[in-house]
């Protein structure tokens, strides 16, 4: 599930950094936007997880919207939503433990756009 997990140093990921990274995955689009629109964006650990969570959540919204347009597959969307929520809980726990990790496709896209290093 995780690609290239790397533990952040104590200076990179303090308690507040890890908490905000956790909330970025759990609460949704609001927390990543707060991080990216305030001075918290200058904290590398918070910025990395905020961008990654935001890109993943927007991608999921687009996917679920497209699935909703297809009647037969649209009825499976709630199960996929539950699986996505469980995955985001896992990502949140990993972020709270101080790990940098890559979400396949999402992290590559964010790096390609120059949003994360």
N, C-alpha and C positions, 0 to 999 in steps of 0.2 A: 504494500500500500504506500509506503514512504520510499522515496528515492533519495539517496545520498543524505541520510540524516546526519547532522553535525551539531554537537553540543556547543551552545554559546558560552562564552566566558562570563564570569560573575559581573564584570563591568558592563558587558554588552546587555545582559539580561538580568536586571534587578527584579525585585518583587513586583514593582508597578509595571515594568515592561512585560513580564510574563503574564500578569493579570490582564493587561490590556490586549495582549495577543490572544489569550483565551477568549475574552469577550468578543473579539473581532470575528471569531468563528461561530460563536454561539448566538449572539444577539442579531446578527445580520448586517445589513448594509449601513445601519446607523453608526455603529462603533467604528468601522473602518473609515467612514467619512469624517467622523470627529477626529480621529487620529491624523488623517491626511490634511485636514483643514486647520489644524492647530500646531503649536510648537512641538507636539509629540512626534510629528513627522521627522524631526531631527534625530530621533532615537532609532538607530538602525534596526534593532530587533522588532520594535513596534511597527516601523514602516514596512519591513519585509512581510510580516504576517498580515498587516492591514491590506496591503496591495494584493497579496495572494488570496486572502479571504474575499475581498471585494470582487476580484476577477472571477473567482470560482462561483460566487453567489450570483453574479450577473449572468454568467454562462448557464447556470442551472435554471435561472428564470427564463432565459431564451429557450432552452431545451424543453422545459415544462410547458411553455406557451405553445411551442410547435407540436408537442405531443397532445395538447388539448384540442388541437385542430383536427386530429385524426381520431375518429370515433372509437375504433376498436382498441387502439393503443392508449387512448386517453383514459380508459378505465383502469389501466395498469399504473398510471401516474401516481396515485397515492402510495402504492407500494414502493415505487422508486423514490418518492419523497421521503418515506420513512428510512429507506436505505441511505439516502443522501444525508439525512439528519444524523444518523448513527455515525456515518463517516466524518461529519463535521465535529461531532463530539470527540471522536478519536483524534482528529487534528488538533482540537482545542487542548486536549490532555497533553499531547506531544509538545505543543507550543508552551504550555504552562510548565512543563518539565525542562524548558530551556533549549529545545531543539530547533534548529533551522532544518527544514526539509523541503523537498520539491513535490508538488502535486503534478503528475504527468500532464502534459499539454498546457496546463494553466501557468505554471512557473516559466516554461519555455516561452509562452506568449508574452508574459509580463516582462521577461528579460529582453525579448526581441523589441518590445516597444520602448525599452529603456526605463521602465518604471521601477525595476529593482536591479541590483547589481549581482 
